[in-house]
């Protein structure tokens, strides 16, 4: 939409109200002050424009968008899967990975799936799961408590910030 023959409401560089002026005058003013004429709202009557650096405003919007995307990424739950026959060293490596995720502020879902004959040894699988949970040295709280099922066990933990 062209604003050439229209009156607009103009906001100055420091946020001051410059009143209603013609679009051509606003464009000249922007050239004199070596800045951009930026449309704020065209739904208002008269449309609202402001003087400023378009690159700076665009940068600030992108920065805000990146921050929101980072927050969304951190809300994603990470999953660590441990096995029934896994050795202590492998469990230690995975527990370090869990602690890294917890330090990043993420929730961690820990799963142990049992297959075939492993299902007959539910008591041993519970011990292995508790042994793994004891390897996590950071203070954590359960987001979803440990649930034991015939096919394995799982729990979701998050960092306990109170401690």
Secondary structure as GFF3:
##gff-version 3
##sequence-region A 1 163
A	DSSP	beta_strand	7	11	.	.	.	ID=ss1
A	DSSP	beta_strand	17	22	.	.	.	ID=ss2
A	DSSP	alpha_helix	23	32	.	.	.	ID=ss3
A	DSSP	beta_strand	36	41	.	.	.	ID=ss4
A	DSSP	beta_strand	48	52	.	.	.	ID=ss5
A	DSSP	alpha_helix	54	74	.	.	.	ID=ss6
A	DSSP	beta_strand	78	82	.	.	.	ID=ss7
A	DSSP	alpha_helix	88	103	.	.	.	ID=ss8
A	DSSP	beta_strand	108	113	.	.	.	ID=ss9
A	DSSP	three_ten_helix	116	120	.	.	.	ID=ss10
A	DSSP	alpha_helix	122	135	.	.	.	ID=ss11
A	DSSP	beta_strand	140	149	.	.	.	ID=ss12
A	DSSP	beta_strand	152	159	.	.	.	ID=ss13
###
